[in-house]
Amino acid sequence: MRLGNDAFKALADPTRREILRLLRRGEMTAGELAERFDTSKPTLSHHFAVLKDADLVVARREGPTIWYSLNTTVLEDVVAWAIDLAGAREGGKK
């Protein structure tokens, strides 16, 4: 499995991790997500773009509303990578 640097860059930021955490509950609009943060719309737009570029979220437009949801396939790859890494560390300690 190959994870791009984009995924690690996206996960490195606490705001983006919080966006992913919120989306675990289900699809949310950009406005609903924005209500959860004390930051400007351009800053949040940047976070959404980073998450989309890393394929961690999927966006769909419905009229003027943008809906975001998790791309569970990529997130499963990230989790599998982390588990493999943890297993390799434990194996190296023996």
N, C-alpha and C positions, 0 to 999 in steps of 0.2 A: 504494500500500500504506500502511496506517495501523497504526502500532505504538502501543499504549497506553503510558501512563506506567508501568503496572504492570510491563511487561517491562523497562523501563530500571531501575526500582527493584529488581527482582529480580536483574538482572545486575550491579548496583552493589556487591553484597556478595560478598566473596571466599568465604565459606562456601557460599553458594548457587551460585556458579560452580563450586566443587569438587563439589557434589552433581550438577550437570549433567554435569561431566566424568566422574564415576563412572558415571552412567547411560548414557553413550555406549557402554559395554561391554554394556549390556542391562539388563533389568528387575531391580530389587533390592527386597528387603523394607525396611521402615522400620528393623528391627533390624540388618540388614546395613549399612545406611547409618550408623546410629548408632554402630556399632563403629568407624567411621573417624574419628570426631570426639570431642574431649575437651570436651564441652559437655552441658548438662542436656537431658533429654527435652522439657521445655516449650520450650526455645530451639530445638531441632531441629524441633519441631512447628510453631513459628512460621515457620521457614524453609520447611518443606514447604507451609504455607498460602500464603505469599507466592508461591512457585513455581506452585502450583495456580491462584491468583487471576490470575496472569499468563499462564496457559495454557501454561506451559513444560513442565510435567509433568502426567501423568495418574496418578491413584491408583485402585486397585481393591482391594476387600476380599475376602479369601478366608478365611472363618471369622474368627479373631482377628487374622489377618495382613493388613497393608496392603502392597501391592506398588506400587512407583513405576516409571514409565517416562517417557522423553522424549516430548513432543508434537512430533514432527519437523516438522510443518507450520508451527507457529509459529516454531520455531528456524530453519527455512529462510527465513522472512520476515525474521527478525532479520539473518541472514547476508546476504541480498540487500540489505537496507537499508544495512548496513555497506559492502558493495561499491559500491553506488550513491554513498554518501557519499564514499568514497575516490576514486572516479572523478571526482566533481564537484570535489574538492580538486585533483586532478591537472590537470583541465581548466582550472581557474582559475589555475594557475601559469604557463601558456603565455604 
